[in-house]
Amino acid sequence: MINSIQVSEIGKILAVVVDRTWQPGIGDPTLIGWFTVVAYFVTAVLCVLCAKQAAIVPKRYNLDNDDLDDIFIPRKHSSTLRWLWWSLGVVLLFLAINKQLDLQTWLTYTARDLAKSEGWYEQRRMYQLAFIIAIATTIFLFLAIVAVAIKDYWHQVWLAIVGLGLLGSFIVIRAVSFHHIDVLLGFVVGGVKLNAFLELGGISCITISTLKYLRWL
């Protein structure tokens, strides 16, 4: 009885789509869905540990900036990697919550209802295209800024950036899917949909990168 109540309460803060309307519920109750949520959370925690590691490395060896060789992170630059790992942690935490909250679906149906009420639903394709271009451009610019910011440490975090790129691609394809190009997400390879390859592939790349950075792998 307690378990059923707990499940019911959790469902109220999550999301489902019923008759093309966003409603409280569990967005992806499948095994792969919950596995992805856990993967997001675990990797977010690893990113936080990496951020803390980037802050303590110079102090741990008690060396001055000029004495640190290429193996270690100079004190004056450690903030760059801290910023990267904290940013990744926040992004992954948001994606973990959104996996079941499904805010992008809510946004899509809210925009649809607004378009109908305001009388520009017939011109929605133009707005949809502009929305997709805006998302893709934002992700591209963010990745470009990150790549420039960490160019001196590329050998340490390149796999995490690759993972971030895969997740960015997943987000863009989700946006396209919401606008009636569902074949992209429905494409199956070896029994697994393309979205799962992109999403879990991106998470895996970031996870491996954190383990290497922490020297756990």
Backbone as JSON, one array per atom type, in Angstrom:
{
  "sequence": "MINSIQVSEIGKILAVVVDRTWQPGIGDPTLIGWFTVVAYFVTAVLCVLCAKQAAIVPKRYNLDNDDLDDIFIPRKHSSTLRWLWWSLGVVLLFLAINKQLDLQTWLTYTARDLAKSEGWYEQRRMYQLAFIIAIATTIFLFLAIVAVAIKDYWHQVWLAIVGLGLLGSFIVIRAVSFHHIDVLLGFVVGGVKLNAFLELGGISCITISTLKYLRWL",
  "N": [[0.83, -1.21, 0.0], [1.9, 1.25, 0.85], [3.98, 1.47, -0.98], [2.53, 1.76, -3.36], [1.32, 4.22, -2.93], [3.55, 5.89, -2.81], [4.57, 5.6, -5.42], [2.45, 6.71, -6.8], [2.58, 9.37, -5.89], [5.07, 10.14, -6.89], [4.52, 9.96, -9.6], [2.87, 12.17, -9.94], [4.55, 14.38, -10.1], [5.92, 14.03, -12.35], [5.75, 13.37, -15.93], [3.4, 12.68, -18.59], [2.03, 12.11, -21.88], [-1.18, 12.49, -22.94], [-3.65, 11.99, -25.26], [-2.43, 13.9, -26.92], [-1.85, 15.9, -25.1], [-0.04, 17.43, -22.53], [0.37, 15.94, -19.41], [0.57, 15.41, -15.84], [2.67, 12.71, -14.81], [4.58, 9.67, -15.49], [7.11, 10.08, -17.75], [8.76, 8.31, -19.28], [8.48, 5.25, -18.63], [9.85, 2.91, -19.1], [12.35, 0.26, -18.86], [14.79, 0.98, -20.04], [14.44, 3.7, -20.0], [14.43, 4.42, -17.23], [16.93, 3.45, -16.6], [18.51, 5.21, -18.06], [17.97, 7.6, -16.71], [19.17, 7.08, -14.2], [21.8, 6.77, -15.08], [22.35, 9.37, -15.97], [22.24, 10.78, -13.48], [24.3, 9.51, -11.98], [26.56, 10.08, -13.56], [26.51, 12.85, -13.42], [27.16, 13.23, -10.72], [29.77, 12.22, -10.78], [30.94, 14.18, -12.38], [30.85, 16.36, -10.64], [32.64, 15.45, -8.7], [34.94, 15.48, -10.24], [35.19, 18.23, -10.65], [35.77, 19.08, -8.07], [38.16, 17.74, -7.75], [39.75, 19.07, -9.64], [40.09, 21.43, -8.32], [41.61, 20.82, -6.08], [44.0, 19.63, -6.85], [46.43, 21.29, -7.32], [46.92, 22.12, -4.67], [47.27, 19.74, -3.34], [49.75, 18.73, -4.09], [51.35, 20.71, -3.18], [52.87, 22.57, -4.69], [54.39, 25.29, -6.44], [53.11, 27.48, -9.05], [54.98, 27.61, -11.15], [56.38, 25.3, -10.83], [54.84, 23.19, -11.48], [54.41, 20.57, -13.71], [53.41, 19.41, -17.04], [51.75, 17.34, -16.38], [50.19, 18.01, -14.27], [47.71, 20.43, -13.14], [48.02, 23.83, -13.58], [47.63, 26.29, -11.01], [46.48, 28.75, -11.74], [44.96, 28.09, -13.91], [43.21, 26.14, -13.13], [40.61, 26.83, -12.6], [39.3, 26.85, -15.04], [38.87, 24.16, -15.76], [37.38, 23.42, -13.55], [35.09, 24.95, -14.0], [34.2, 23.73, -16.36], [33.61, 21.06, -15.55], [31.7, 21.47, -13.51], [29.71, 22.72, -15.03], [29.01, 20.65, -16.81], [28.02, 18.85, -14.94], [25.72, 20.2, -13.99], [24.2, 20.39, -16.36], [23.78, 17.66, -16.94], [22.35, 16.9, -14.67], [20.0, 18.4, -15.01], [19.08, 17.21, -17.41], [18.62, 14.65, -16.49], [16.45, 14.97, -14.71], [14.62, 16.05, -16.5], [14.24, 13.93, -18.18], [12.12, 12.4, -17.29], [10.32, 14.35, -16.53], [9.9, 15.71, -18.89], [9.87, 18.29, -20.21], [10.19, 19.43, -22.72], [8.18, 18.37, -24.27], [5.94, 19.47, -23.05], [6.48, 22.16, -23.67], [6.26, 22.06, -26.46], [3.51, 21.37, -26.92], [2.29, 23.46, -25.61], [3.13, 25.62, -27.17], [1.85, 24.89, -29.53], [-0.88, 25.13, -28.81], [-0.92, 27.84, -28.26], [-0.34, 28.87, -30.8], [-2.65, 28.14, -32.18], [-4.61, 29.57, -30.77], [-3.79, 32.18, -31.21], [-3.94, 32.44, -33.91], [-1.93, 31.87, -35.81], [-1.36, 29.32, -36.54], [-1.37, 28.04, -39.03], [0.92, 28.95, -40.19], [2.87, 27.68, -38.83], [5.05, 26.05, -39.54], [7.17, 27.66, -40.34], [7.89, 28.89, -37.94], [8.54, 26.65, -36.47], [10.8, 25.74, -37.87], [12.51, 27.9, -37.41], [12.77, 27.66, -34.65], [14.09, 25.19, -34.39], [16.5, 25.76, -35.74], [17.46, 27.72, -34.03], [17.92, 26.24, -31.67], [19.88, 24.4, -32.57], [21.92, 26.18, -33.34], [22.5, 27.44, -30.9], [23.48, 25.27, -29.38], [25.71, 24.57, -30.95], [27.29, 26.93, -30.75], [27.75, 26.94, -28.01], [29.26, 24.58, -27.68], [31.46, 25.3, -29.24], [32.51, 27.46, -27.78], [33.19, 26.14, -25.42], [35.13, 24.36, -26.43], [37.16, 26.13, -27.21], [37.77, 27.31, -24.77], [38.87, 25.2, -23.3], [41.08, 24.39, -24.69], [43.77, 24.04, -24.04], [43.69, 21.85, -22.44], [42.72, 19.78, -23.81], [43.47, 17.11, -24.25], [42.82, 15.95, -21.88], [40.07, 16.08, -21.52], [38.7, 15.59, -23.88], [37.02, 13.46, -24.58], [34.78, 13.86, -23.01], [33.77, 16.16, -24.19], [33.09, 15.17, -26.67], [31.03, 13.48, -25.86], [29.24, 15.4, -24.91], [28.65, 16.64, -27.3], [27.27, 14.55, -28.6], [25.01, 14.37, -26.97], [23.98, 16.87, -27.47], [23.31, 16.57, -30.16], [21.31, 14.67, -29.87], [19.37, 16.2, -28.54], [18.71, 18.07, -30.52], [17.65, 16.36, -32.48], [15.46, 15.4, -31.09], [13.97, 17.74, -30.97], [13.43, 18.1, -33.68], [11.95, 15.8, -34.08], [9.63, 16.32, -32.64], [8.44, 17.88, -34.42], [7.24, 16.38, -36.4], [9.03, 14.63, -37.73], [9.46, 11.98, -37.04], [10.66, 9.64, -37.87], [13.38, 9.72, -37.6], [14.0, 9.37, -34.84], [12.77, 6.95, -34.58], [14.27, 5.16, -35.99], [15.81, 2.06, -36.07], [18.56, 0.23, -34.86], [19.98, -2.81, -34.55], [17.96, -3.51, -32.77], [17.81, -1.36, -31.08], [16.81, 1.99, -30.66], [17.69, 4.99, -32.48], [17.76, 7.29, -30.88], [18.41, 6.27, -28.37], [20.99, 5.33, -28.79], [22.37, 7.75, -29.25], [21.83, 9.22, -26.89], [22.55, 7.52, -24.63], [25.07, 6.9, -25.55], [26.33, 9.4, -25.51], [26.24, 9.96, -22.74], [27.82, 7.83, -21.82], [30.34, 8.44, -22.91], [30.99, 10.77, -21.49], [30.99, 9.73, -18.91], [33.15, 7.87, -19.0], [35.2, 9.68, -19.5], [35.2, 11.14, -17.08], [35.95, 9.15, -15.27], [38.52, 8.56, -16.17], [39.73, 11.03, -15.73], [39.6, 11.18, -12.96], [41.29, 9.17, -12.47], [40.38, 6.64, -12.01], [40.11, 4.75, -13.85]],
  "CA": [[0.0, 0.0, 0.0], [2.81, 2.38, 0.94], [4.69, 1.58, -2.24], [1.62, 2.27, -4.38], [1.14, 5.64, -2.67], [4.79, 6.55, -3.19], [4.62, 5.62, -6.87], [1.45, 7.67, -7.23], [3.08, 10.71, -5.61], [6.14, 10.41, -7.86], [3.9, 10.18, -10.9], [2.26, 13.49, -10.01], [5.52, 15.42, -10.41], [6.53, 13.71, -13.62], [4.88, 13.76, -17.04], [3.01, 11.82, -19.69], [1.22, 12.78, -22.88], [-2.44, 11.8, -23.16], [-4.43, 12.68, -26.29], [-1.65, 15.05, -27.37], [-1.86, 16.92, -24.06], [0.91, 17.15, -21.45], [-0.25, 15.76, -18.11], [1.47, 14.82, -14.84], [2.83, 11.27, -14.92], [5.94, 9.24, -15.79], [7.31, 10.27, -19.18], [9.35, 7.13, -19.92], [8.51, 4.25, -17.55], [10.52, 1.69, -19.54], [13.6, -0.06, -18.2], [15.84, 1.81, -20.63], [14.18, 5.06, -19.56], [14.92, 4.59, -15.87], [18.38, 3.25, -16.64], [19.09, 6.46, -18.55], [17.88, 8.58, -15.62], [20.22, 6.73, -13.24], [23.07, 7.07, -15.72], [22.5, 10.83, -15.9], [22.54, 11.18, -12.11], [25.62, 9.0, -11.6], [27.58, 10.83, -14.29], [26.5, 14.2, -12.86], [27.93, 13.16, -9.48], [31.17, 12.08, -11.17], [31.39, 15.49, -12.85], [31.08, 17.17, -9.44], [33.9, 14.97, -8.11], [36.02, 15.99, -11.09], [35.31, 19.66, -10.36], [36.46, 19.18, -6.79], [39.53, 17.29, -8.0], [40.45, 20.14, -10.35], [40.38, 22.49, -7.37], [42.55, 20.43, -5.03], [45.26, 19.09, -7.37], [47.59, 22.11, -7.02], [47.18, 22.15, -3.24], [47.66, 18.42, -2.87], [51.16, 18.54, -4.32], [52.07, 21.81, -2.55], [53.84, 23.09, -5.64], [54.09, 26.59, -7.02], [52.67, 27.41, -10.44], [56.1, 27.38, -12.07], [56.95, 23.97, -10.61], [53.93, 22.16, -11.96], [54.66, 20.19, -15.1], [52.23, 19.23, -17.86], [50.89, 16.3, -15.84], [49.29, 18.62, -13.31], [46.97, 21.59, -13.59], [48.46, 25.06, -12.93], [46.62, 26.89, -10.16], [45.8, 29.86, -12.42], [44.08, 27.56, -14.94], [42.34, 25.1, -12.61], [39.23, 27.31, -12.63], [38.71, 26.5, -16.33], [38.36, 22.79, -15.68], [36.29, 23.41, -12.57], [33.91, 25.48, -14.69], [33.73, 22.72, -17.31], [33.0, 19.92, -14.86], [30.46, 21.93, -12.86], [28.71, 22.94, -16.09], [28.54, 19.34, -17.26], [27.21, 18.28, -13.86], [24.42, 20.87, -13.98], [23.49, 19.99, -17.58], [23.35, 16.26, -16.79], [21.3, 16.85, -13.65], [18.78, 18.87, -15.64], [18.61, 16.21, -18.37], [18.11, 13.51, -15.71], [15.11, 15.33, -14.25], [13.77, 16.27, -17.66], [13.97, 12.65, -18.84], [10.77, 11.99, -16.91], [9.46, 15.53, -16.49], [9.54, 15.89, -20.3], [9.47, 19.68, -20.41], [10.15, 19.8, -24.14], [6.85, 18.03, -24.76], [5.06, 20.53, -22.54], [6.74, 23.36, -24.46], [5.74, 21.86, -27.81], [2.05, 21.44, -26.94], [1.91, 24.81, -25.21], [3.32, 26.45, -28.36], [0.78, 24.53, -30.47], [-2.13, 25.74, -28.36], [-0.77, 29.28, -28.43], [-0.45, 29.16, -32.23], [-4.06, 28.03, -32.56], [-5.39, 30.65, -30.16], [-3.36, 33.46, -31.77], [-4.27, 32.46, -35.32], [-0.82, 31.68, -36.75], [-1.06, 27.89, -36.6], [-1.12, 27.65, -40.42], [2.31, 29.34, -40.52], [3.71, 27.12, -37.77], [6.27, 25.43, -40.07], [8.22, 28.66, -40.33], [8.3, 29.06, -36.55], [9.19, 25.41, -36.07], [12.13, 25.74, -38.45], [13.3, 28.9, -36.69], [13.04, 27.1, -33.34], [15.11, 24.15, -34.55], [17.75, 26.43, -36.07], [17.92, 28.4, -32.81], [18.48, 25.23, -30.77], [21.13, 23.88, -33.15], [22.92, 27.25, -33.28], [22.89, 27.61, -29.49], [24.32, 24.13, -29.0], [26.98, 24.69, -31.67], [28.06, 28.02, -30.16], [28.18, 26.52, -26.67], [30.35, 23.62, -27.85], [32.61, 26.04, -29.75], [33.06, 28.22, -26.66], [33.83, 25.17, -24.53], [36.33, 23.85, -27.09], [38.19, 27.18, -27.15], [38.13, 27.52, -23.36], [39.66, 24.09, -22.74], [42.02, 23.93, -25.74], [45.03, 23.63, -23.42], [43.47, 20.62, -21.68], [41.92, 18.93, -24.7], [43.86, 15.71, -24.08], [42.23, 15.44, -20.64], [38.6, 16.1, -21.49], [38.13, 15.54, -25.23], [35.93, 12.49, -24.65], [33.61, 14.5, -22.41], [33.23, 17.09, -25.18], [32.42, 14.32, -27.66], [29.76, 13.07, -25.24], [28.35, 16.57, -24.89], [28.2, 16.81, -28.68], [26.25, 13.53, -28.88], [23.78, 14.76, -26.29], [23.45, 18.0, -28.22], [22.67, 16.02, -31.36], [20.08, 14.04, -29.41], [18.39, 17.25, -28.24], [18.26, 18.63, -31.8], [16.79, 15.37, -33.13], [14.2, 15.41, -30.35], [13.23, 18.93, -31.41], [12.95, 17.8, -35.03], [10.94, 14.77, -33.94], [8.39, 16.92, -32.2], [7.84, 18.57, -35.55], [6.75, 15.43, -37.4], [10.04, 13.85, -38.44], [9.67, 10.94, -36.04], [11.42, 8.53, -38.42], [14.76, 9.82, -37.1], [14.08, 8.71, -33.55], [12.26, 5.59, -34.68], [15.21, 4.32, -36.72], [16.3, 1.04, -35.16], [19.78, -0.48, -35.21], [20.2, -3.88, -33.59], [16.92, -3.51, -31.75], [17.9, -0.15, -30.25], [16.5, 3.18, -31.42], [18.77, 5.96, -32.66], [17.85, 8.21, -29.75], [19.11, 5.6, -27.27], [22.42, 5.33, -29.14], [22.91, 9.09, -29.05], [21.72, 9.64, -25.49], [23.41, 6.69, -23.78], [26.44, 7.04, -26.05], [26.86, 10.65, -24.97], [26.45, 9.79, -21.3], [28.95, 6.91, -21.63], [31.58, 9.16, -23.21], [31.27, 11.67, -20.36], [31.32, 8.88, -17.76], [34.52, 7.36, -19.19], [36.1, 10.82, -19.34], [35.33, 11.47, -15.66], [36.72, 8.08, -14.61], [39.92, 8.76, -16.54], [40.22, 12.23, -15.06], [39.75, 10.83, -11.55], [42.26, 8.09, -12.44], [39.71, 5.43, -11.55], [40.03, 3.86, -14.99]],
  "C": [[0.86, 1.25, 0.0], [3.52, 2.6, -0.38], [3.81, 2.18, -3.32], [1.39, 3.76, -4.21], [2.37, 6.42, -3.11], [4.9, 6.67, -4.7], [3.64, 6.65, -7.41], [1.94, 9.09, -7.04], [4.19, 11.09, -6.57], [5.54, 10.73, -9.21], [3.33, 11.57, -11.05], [3.26, 14.58, -10.4], [6.25, 15.14, -11.71], [5.5, 13.92, -14.73], [4.59, 12.63, -18.01], [2.22, 12.67, -20.68], [-0.01, 11.93, -23.15], [-3.27, 12.62, -24.14], [-3.77, 13.99, -26.69], [-1.71, 16.23, -26.4], [-0.92, 16.5, -22.95], [0.18, 17.05, -20.14], [0.77, 15.18, -17.15], [1.51, 13.3, -14.98], [4.28, 10.93, -15.21], [6.14, 9.28, -17.3], [7.83, 9.04, -19.9], [9.52, 6.04, -18.87], [9.23, 2.96, -17.93], [11.82, 1.47, -18.77], [14.73, 0.81, -18.72], [15.68, 3.26, -20.21], [14.73, 5.32, -18.17], [16.43, 4.37, -15.79], [19.09, 4.53, -17.08], [19.07, 7.53, -17.47], [18.99, 8.33, -14.59], [21.6, 7.08, -13.8], [23.36, 8.57, -15.7], [22.94, 11.27, -14.5], [23.95, 10.75, -11.68], [26.73, 9.8, -12.27], [27.65, 12.27, -13.8], [27.31, 14.25, -11.56], [29.42, 13.03, -9.78], [31.74, 13.41, -11.67], [31.68, 16.42, -11.68], [32.38, 16.75, -8.77], [35.09, 15.45, -8.92], [36.26, 17.47, -10.85], [36.07, 19.88, -9.06], [37.92, 18.76, -6.94], [40.35, 18.38, -8.68], [40.85, 21.25, -9.39], [41.47, 22.12, -6.38], [43.89, 19.92, -5.54], [46.45, 19.98, -7.05], [47.95, 22.12, -5.55], [47.73, 20.82, -2.74], [49.15, 18.19, -3.01], [52.01, 19.65, -3.73], [53.19, 22.36, -3.43], [53.41, 24.46, -6.12], [53.71, 26.42, -8.47], [53.81, 27.03, -11.37], [56.68, 25.98, -11.95], [56.07, 22.85, -11.14], [54.24, 21.83, -13.41], [53.35, 19.92, -15.81], [51.26, 18.19, -17.3], [49.82, 16.91, -14.93], [48.66, 19.88, -13.88], [47.5, 22.82, -12.88], [47.32, 25.7, -12.16], [45.81, 27.94, -10.91], [44.82, 29.36, -13.49], [43.08, 26.54, -14.4], [40.87, 25.53, -12.64], [38.53, 26.95, -13.95], [38.11, 25.1, -16.29], [37.26, 22.67, -14.63], [35.0, 23.88, -13.21], [33.33, 24.44, -15.63], [32.99, 21.6, -16.58], [31.71, 20.31, -14.14], [29.36, 22.13, -13.88], [28.14, 21.63, -16.58], [27.63, 18.7, -16.2], [25.81, 18.87, -13.83], [23.58, 20.45, -15.18], [22.95, 18.57, -17.44], [22.26, 16.12, -15.75], [19.97, 17.32, -14.23], [18.2, 17.83, -16.6], [18.05, 14.98, -17.65], [16.68, 13.78, -15.25], [14.15, 15.43, -15.42], [13.44, 14.97, -18.39], [12.56, 12.18, -18.53], [9.81, 13.17, -16.83], [9.01, 15.92, -17.89], [9.05, 17.31, -20.61], [9.38, 20.07, -21.87], [8.81, 19.45, -24.76], [5.83, 19.07, -24.31], [5.22, 21.8, -23.37], [6.13, 23.25, -25.86], [4.22, 22.02, -27.86], [1.54, 22.8, -26.48], [2.03, 25.76, -26.4], [2.23, 26.16, -29.4], [-0.53, 25.2, -30.1], [-2.09, 27.25, -28.53], [-0.94, 29.67, -29.9], [-1.9, 29.11, -32.69], [-4.88, 29.2, -32.02], [-5.06, 32.02, -30.76], [-3.56, 33.55, -33.28], [-3.13, 32.31, -36.3], [-0.4, 30.21, -36.85], [-0.73, 27.43, -38.02], [0.3, 28.0, -40.86], [3.31, 28.72, -39.55], [5.02, 26.54, -38.28], [7.44, 26.41, -40.03], [8.78, 28.86, -38.92], [9.01, 27.82, -36.04], [10.62, 25.35, -36.59], [13.04, 26.72, -37.72], [13.69, 28.38, -35.31], [14.16, 26.07, -33.39], [16.47, 24.76, -34.85], [18.33, 27.12, -34.84], [18.56, 27.42, -31.84], [19.82, 24.74, -31.28], [22.24, 24.92, -33.06], [23.43, 27.45, -31.86], [23.82, 26.5, -29.03], [25.69, 24.22, -29.67], [27.86, 25.77, -31.05], [28.59, 27.63, -28.78], [29.36, 25.55, -26.77], [31.61, 24.31, -28.35], [33.3, 26.81, -28.63], [33.8, 27.29, -25.7], [35.14, 24.67, -25.13], [37.47, 24.87, -27.02], [38.68, 27.34, -25.71], [39.04, 26.43, -22.82], [40.71, 23.58, -23.74], [43.34, 23.44, -25.15], [44.92, 22.3, -22.67], [42.68, 19.61, -22.49], [42.22, 17.46, -24.47], [43.24, 15.1, -22.83], [40.72, 15.27, -20.72], [37.94, 15.95, -22.85], [36.94, 14.57, -25.31], [34.65, 13.04, -24.04], [32.96, 15.45, -23.4], [32.52, 16.32, -26.29], [31.05, 13.88, -27.13], [28.76, 14.2, -25.21], [27.81, 16.83, -26.29], [27.11, 15.81, -29.05], [24.92, 13.87, -28.21], [23.13, 15.96, -26.97], [22.73, 17.55, -29.47], [21.34, 15.37, -31.01], [18.99, 15.08, -29.16], [17.83, 17.84, -29.53], [17.31, 17.66, -32.49], [15.45, 15.27, -32.41], [13.34, 16.58, -30.79], [12.64, 18.7, -32.8], [11.82, 16.78, -34.95], [9.6, 15.35, -33.53], [7.69, 17.64, -33.34], [7.69, 17.62, -36.74], [7.84, 14.81, -38.27], [10.44, 12.71, -37.51], [10.51, 9.78, -36.55], [12.85, 8.55, -37.92], [14.91, 9.09, -35.77], [13.62, 7.27, -33.61], [13.19, 4.65, -35.4], [15.89, 3.35, -35.76], [17.55, 0.36, -35.71], [20.03, -1.54, -34.14], [19.19, -3.91, -32.47], [16.9, -2.3, -30.85], [17.65, 1.07, -31.13], [17.67, 4.15, -31.45], [18.89, 6.88, -31.46], [18.58, 7.59, -28.57], [20.61, 5.56, -27.53], [23.04, 6.69, -28.83], [22.94, 9.46, -27.57], [22.66, 8.84, -24.58], [24.86, 6.74, -24.23], [27.09, 8.3, -25.51], [27.16, 10.55, -23.49], [27.67, 8.91, -21.04], [30.28, 7.6, -21.88], [31.97, 10.07, -22.04], [31.67, 10.85, -19.13], [32.75, 8.38, -17.85], [35.53, 8.49, -18.98], [36.3, 11.18, -17.87], [36.17, 10.42, -14.93], [38.21, 8.2, -14.94], [40.5, 9.96, -15.82], [40.48, 11.98, -13.57], [40.77, 9.72, -11.34], [41.68, 6.83, -11.78], [39.67, 4.39, -12.65], [41.38, 3.83, -15.71]]
}
